[in-house]
């Protein structure tokens, strides 16, 4: 098994890279998806979030109001740290459980937005960083996701710097250009990863 950490700043295109890797045969463990799972209604995770942030972060249906919680934590580093202390251990445990089901020759890609921020690079055999300039990230968040520019800038500021992400990279995927320039890079990456995994099996 080859354990790959995949990360990139918001709007850099990490989701597209993970989608392409899955299409080639990678086993994907998506930290964002798991982070949503562990705070679903009835979970200890949601109870802990409500205990820390109050009932105001719930919708009328009793689910987590993610935009409201986001507006609270992304403007306050201390409150963001509180949320991370609740969610990250739960995500780590679930990720390990999913990884345990992978086969000996599999390429297991952990899609982890906060890999650099949380010093997680040593957990993986290889770290892949999807890179785009801050200008490109901002344009995608505003134009494609419909974020207000102030919110997009706050989200970007809450993440590691571009230099910090690149410092932990074993492989850098340049996604500053058009989508058709991305696919050939990911194909080459997959061939490398599959070869490494086969050597380990």
N, C-alpha and C positions, 0 to 999 in steps of 0.2 A: 504494500500500500504506500502510495506517495501522498503526503499531506501538504496541500498547497493553501497558503493564505492569500486571498484576493482582496485588495482594498483600493480605495481611490476616494477623492473628495466628492462631495455632493455635486451632481451634475457632470461628473467626469466621464460617465458611460460605463461604469462597472457592471451594471445590470445587463447591458448588452453583451459584454464580454462573458459573463457567467452563462447567459443564454446560449451563446455560441459554443462554449465549452461543453455544456450539457448535450447539445446536439451532436457532439463528437463522441460522447460516451462518459463524460465526467459524472461523478456522484456529487451533487451539490448540497451543501449544508448552509442554509441562508440564515445568518444571524438576525437580520431584520424580521424575517418571517417568524422565527422562533421567539423573538422579543415580543411580537404581537400575541403569539400563542400563550406565553407564560403570564399574560395579564388579561386573559379572557375571563368573562364572568364566572364566579365560583372558584377561581384559582387563589392559592395563597399569595401569588404575586400581586393580583389586583387588590386584595385586602391590604397588603403592605403599602401599596401606592396610595390608597385612600387614607390609611392611617397617617401617612407622611404629609399628604397634600390636601386632604379634606374631600368632602363629598362633591365639591364644585367641579372636580375633574371627571365626573361621571355624566353621561348623557341621561336623558329621561328614561331610556331603556335599560340603564344600569351598566352600559359598556363604558370603556375608557374613552373620554373625549380627547383624542390625541392632539388635535389642533390647540385646544385650550391648554392642555398640559405642556405642549411645546412652547406656547407663548410665555408660560411661566418659567420653564427651566432654561430656555435658550437665552433669556435675558439675565440670568443669575447663576454664576458658576457654582455657587455653593449648593443651590437647589438641584442643579444638574448632577452634581456629585452624589447627592442624596438618592436621586432616581437611579443613577448608574449602580450604586451600591446595592440596590434592591434587585434590579433586573439582570445585571451581568452574571452573578453567580448562577442564577436560574438558567440563563442562556447557555452558560458553559457546561452545566450538567446535562442539559438536553442535547447539546451538540456532541458531547462525548458518547451519549447513548446512541445517537444516530450513527456516529462514526464506527461504533463497535459492530454494526451490521454490514459494513463494507467488506468486499473480498480482498484477498491478498494482493491481487494485481491491479486493483482499482486506483484511479486518480481521484482523490477526495478533495474537492475544492470548498474551502470554508470562505464564504462571502462575508467579510467582516468590515463594516464601515469604519469602526474605531480601532482598527488593528494597531496603528502607529500610536494613537493617543494612550492606549492601555498597555503598551509595551508587550504585545502578544507575539511579535515576530519569532521569538525562540521556540514557540509551540509548533512551528511548521518546518517542513523540509525545505520549502522554497516560498518566498514571498513575491507575489506579482502585484505591481502597482499600476493602475490605469491612471494615466496622467493627462491633464488638460490645463491650460492656463487659467488663472482666476477670471480673466475677461470672458473666456469661452464658457466657464462654469456659470458665471452670472447671466450671460446671455441665454443659456439653455434653461436656467431656472425661471427666468422672467418670461421668456418667449414661449417655451414649450410646456412648462408646468404652471404658468400663470401666477407665480409668486410675485408679491410686491417686492420692489428692489430692496427695501429696507429689511424685509424678512429674509430674503435670499442672502444678503450680506451678513445678517446675524447668524444664520445657519452655517455659512462658510467660516465665519470668525470663531464659532464654537468648536470647529474641527482643527486637527493638526495643520500646521503650515505645509505648503507644497514641499519645501525643503526637508521637513521632518519625515514626510511620507517617502520621499525619494531616498532618504538615508537608510531606510530599512528594506529597500527593494533589491531583490536578486534579479528580477526581470522587470523592465518598464515597457508598458504598452502605451504608445503615443496616440491619444484620441483627441487631438486638437483640431483635426481636419474632418473631412466628410466621412460618412459611415462606410463607404466602399473602400476606404483606406485602412479600416479597422480589421475587416475580415481576414485578409492575408496574414496579418500579424498574429491573429488568434490561431489561425490554422498552423502556423509555424510553432507557436507556443505549444499547441496540443501535441504535435508530433514529438516535441522535446519531452513533454511531461509523460506521454504514453511510453516512450522509450525508457525513461528513468524508472517508471513503475514496473515495467516488464523486467528490468534488471534486478529489481528488489524481490519480485515474486518467487 
